[in-house]
Amino acid sequence: MKNVREQVSQAASRGIYFNTGNGPSIQPIDIGHKDYIGLVDPEIAFWSLIRKDRLSEALDPDGPFMKQVQAQRAQFGEEMRRLRFGLKPTAVYFNPTDRCNLNCTYCYIPEDMRREGVTMEPARLLEALGILREFFKPVLPEVVKPQIVFHGAEPMLAREAIFAGMDQYKDDFRFGVQTNGSLLDAEAIEFLTSRGIGIGLSLDSSIAEVADRTRQTWGGSSVYSKVCEVLEQLRGYPNYNVICTVTAQNMESLNSVVDFYHDHQVPVCMLNPVRCTRQGARDIKPKDEELVPYYLAALDRTEELYKKTGRKLVVANFANVLVGIVAPTARRLMCDISPCGGGRCFFAVSASGDLFPCSEFVGVEEFKGGNLFEGKIEAALDTPAFQMVTGRKVEDIEPCARCAVRHFCGSPCPAEAHEMNGGMDQPGAFCELYEQQARYALRLIADGRESAFLWDGWDKETSTDLNITAISDPGC
């Protein structure tokens, strides 16, 4: 990339026209709006919404839109460079056990690990947290606490160890736990909520029969009622969320999932399209074109409920796509950017101490970068295993390299691309779904509806780049 830029900078073109010489590459995109069309400089994710009847005016090199592009292009380029290549690790997905009490059909962790894997003893987990604390000290400012998310398999199988770690290192980390919820009793909920620990649950439907299609115990028993009990116990707790993994088995009921979460006062949820890193997930992957109508209708439903009750249910993974358009530095998730956050903004630790760029790679030996107890974390971050992920750029992937919304999507997920499609230079599993989310987000912005889909305070200490007024009628 550097050499290309050096060559371009020597060209005589002043860059005053779009799509020629040193000028910006401007791509029009149909966002499905009756009045507006999108114009995007895909290299830097600069965008504007233009009235269709004023498109020719927008492309006038002496017009306000082109002047805005020229004035802000360097700033946007630097912002994207920092987001993509300038961030340091601030979080760890920590698997304290390989094992799980459930056998979800789409789990990304190999079955033999979930059945017979290791579990960290409390002393070993405390040792691991001490190593991580020392790693982060020179990496982050003192006022910034790194985040540890106890993840799965099922972390509550190592309850004694993780609770000891949360208490001993409460001044050093921000803690969270991602759990299937089936092992959370009143005592555990009291422990977590009294300390303000972030809690993530998993529940794939408002209907037991649908939820049980993909989430059961090894013996085939349902845990649906137990997770619903936990939802009730967490009612009013602000620091929790629920993940619905979206598959062909439940996509038609996404509206009822949204209603159910909202009725239970869930503050934040995620409607995550199933990660297709293993065959079990690929077997229940919905087709993009079949999923999109249900998915967007569920997003519409969250707005309807907000207007009716004044209470938001934020769909965090979509909100992140939306905020990545209006204020890129306010992103909270780093999956939908290229390179993704794996190995760059966060990394994963297995129950054996093995280091991976992301939890999705746990159990894939090719992506093991080292071991927490046997070498330096810094060295692991520089291994080929990590660099395969941190070096995966959307510019190297077809058809993503030619896509106008490539920096609103990021061509996720590298684990999916490698395991499902055969390599890091391949796209992930849900290209059209992400494309349609970007179009949907731009329609929301065109109609001034975006705030209903974003968490309160999302724009604190960030700059918002809403370029809708570049070429529009007064008052629009």
ABEGO torsion letter per residue (X at the ends): XAAAAAAAAABABAGABBGBEABBBBBBBBAGBAABBBBBBAAAGBBBBBBAAAAAAAABAABAAAAAAAAAAAAAAAAAAAAAAABBBABBBBBABABBABBBAABABBAAAAAABBBBBAAAAAAAAAAAAAAAAAABBAABBBBBBBBOBBAAAAAAAAAAAAAAAAAABBBBBBBAGAABBAAAAAAAAAAGBBBBBBBABABAAAAAAABBBAAGBBAAAAAAAAAAAABGBABBBBBBBBBAAAAAAAAAAAAAAAAAGBABBBBBBBBAABAAAAAABBBAAAAAAAAAAAAAAAAAAAAAAGBBBBBAAAAAAAAAAABAAABABAABBOBBABGAABBBBBAAGBBBABAAABGBAAABAEBAAABBAAAAAABAAAAAAAABBAAABOAAAABAAAAAAGGOBAAAAAAAAGEAABBBABAAAAAAAAAAAAAAAAAGAAAAABBBGAABGBBBBBAAAABBBBGX
